[in-house]
Amino acid sequence: MIFTFGTPLSYGIFRTPFSETFGVSPVALSTVFSVLLFMFYIGSGLVGVFAVRLPARGVLIAAAAATGLTVPALYVVDSYFGLLVVFAVVGLALGTAFVLTASIVPRWFDVHRGAATGLIFVGNGLGLFVLPPLWQQAFAVFGVRQGFLAIMSVSAVAFLLAGLVCRRPPWVEESVTSAREIIRWVGKLARTRTFQLLFVGIGLAFAWYQLLAAYAVGLFSARGLTQAAASTAFGFIGGVSILSRITSGYLGDRFGPRRAFLGSLGCAAAGIALLVLPQIPVLAVGVALIGLGLGGSATLYIPVLMGVYPPEKDSAVIGVFNVAVGIGAMLMPPLGTASIAYTDGYTVAILLSLGLTLAAFWLVVAGTADSTA
């Protein structure tokens, strides 16, 4: 899990070294990274939908093989189109590894499902914390091609090991439906009110952070922090989220994943609201609350969904909702940048983030009402 989110969300570090090495403009490279995110979220989500009828071990080993194929790729490609293909494969492979692992591991636990999910999602938090500086160091020390080869080699080995040990529990009935039946099931699911509310709600439960990431460092700098301190403050959100991923899992076991998930969104909303105030101590409290909210919501959305939908559709359910997260990942950064550019300030961007969080809260409450009644 460390190597799933860590690499795609390090794309900002790739921009300058790749532009200089391959002679591709930063604007053109931004489209390469858009394809990376599209395949990571939406492409892998679609793979997850159909992987529900396939052995999990085989799919994970295939993701490891695809990752391994990209290891020497930068020694072969030297064009924009080549980079586009390489990063499309990287996004799809890493996203597939995430969807399968995230949907299957919680199925092995009943009483302590929230805690188990929290522990496995610590890997995502560590990836967001460790991989960006690791990529930067690899490029600085080894160069782009050798640095890419080193980290992607380790990623491929990690996915191979996961593939060798990860399988669905024997007591969970494996889906034997055909691809056509799965498509019909998804179509029928999409027409239900519960799915529509949860699809938008889960998407917005991640969209607020994707929007925040577009302007957080600039906001912290505008509040009087140096650029280095502003970057550290933003990284602190991810650091707090590592601890809250474990804690929220235990709270989910004790109070129910739905209540703990909504509590996490409440923490995030409170923290975002505090960003309006200019005082540094208030800003620090806001950052801590946002970190708590991020870790909890990122961990608990899977137990929430697993309590609503049948276990034999595990990867299909997570795959479908991964598409919702992917839509937000593509839309929120431009929205955040535009809101700052057109208003010449951060207040509108902060209020948009708060509005998305509150909307996610309401939609999840409404979407899970039937299943908890």
Secondary structure, DSSP 8 states (H G I E B T S, - for coil): -HHHHTTGGGHHHHHHHHHHHH---HHHHHHHHHHHHHIIIIIHHHHHHHHTTS-HHHHHHHHHHHHHHHTTGGGT--SHHHHHHHHHHHHHHHHHHHHHHHHHGGGG-STTHHHHHHHHHHHHHHHHHHHHHHHHHHHHHH-HHHHHHHHHHHHHHHHHHHHHH----TTS------HHHHHHHHHHHHTSHHHHHHHHHHHHHHHHHHHHHHHHHHHHHHTT--HHHHHHHHHHHHHHHHHHHHHHHHHHHHH-HHHHHHHHHHHHHHHHHHTTS--HHHHHHHHHHHHHHHHHHHHHHHHHHHTTS-GGGHHHHHHHHHHHHHHHHHHHHHHHHHHHHHHTSSHHHHHHHHHHHHHHHHHHHHHHHHHH-
